[in-house]
Amino acid sequence: PYLSRAIRCGRHRRGQMGTVSFSRLQRLVSAYLDEEAALAQRQAVSMMRHVWTNYEQRAFGKDELRPVSGIGANNWGGIGQTLVD
C-alpha cells in the first residue's frame, strides 16, 4: 500500500503534468526495483528467522514441526530431516 520513496510527485501546476525524461524514468524504476528487492529480502530473512526459532524451540532434532499442535514428529526415519533440508 505504500508508494516507493523513489517516486515522488513532481512539481506541476493545476492541469499540467510534468514530463519525465527517459533517463530519469530509468533511474526511478531502478530505484523502485532496488527498494522492492531490499524489502523482499528483509521479509524473507524475517520469515526464516521466525520459522527457525520455532523449530529450534519446539522440535529441534525431529524430522518436522507440526503446524497445528506445535510439536515435533519423526516421520522420516528420525534423522532430523528439517535440519538436513
N, C-alpha and C positions, 0 to 999 in steps of 0.2 A: 503493500500500500504506500510505502514511502517512495518519493521520487529520488533519483540519484542526486547526490551532491554535485556530480559533474555537470548536470544540466541545470542551468539557471535561466530564469526568464530574462530575455534580452530587453534592452531599452526600446520601447516602442510607444508611439503616441496612439491616441484613440483612433481605431480604424485602420492603423497602419501596422503591418507586420514587418519586422526587420528581416533582411536576407542573411543567410549564413553561408560563408564561403565553403567550398568543398573541403579544403584542408582543415578548417575549424570543425566542420562536421565530423571528419575522420578522427580528430583529436577527442571530440566529445564522445563519440561512440567508443573509441578505445578506452577512455577513462571510465565510461559506464561499464563496459565489459570487465575491465580490471577490478572495479569495485564489486561487481556482482560475483566474480570469481573468488575474491577475497572473502566475501560474505558466505558463499557456499562452502569454502574451506573451513571457516570458523564454525559453521553449523555442523559440518561433518565431524570435525575434531570433538566438538561438544557432545554429539550423539555417541561417538565411540567411547569417550570417557565415561559417559553415563552407563552404557552397556557393560563396559569392562569393570567398572566399580561394583555394579550389582552382581555380576558374575563372580567377581573376586570375593565379595562378602557372603554370598548365598550358596555358591556351587563350585568353588574352586577345586579343581581336580576331577570334577564329574564331567560326563560327556555333554550335558546340556543343562540349561536353566529353563525350567517350565514357566511360561509367562504368567499363567493364572495363579498357580499356587506359590510360585517364587521359590521352589525348592529344586535342588539338583537331582538329576537322574542319570543312571548309567545304562543307556540303551544302545550303545555302540561298542560294547565289549569292555567298558571301564578304562579306556586309555586316555581319558581327558580330551575327547575329540574337539571341544571348543578351543582348548589351548593349541591343538595342532592346526585347526582351521584358521 
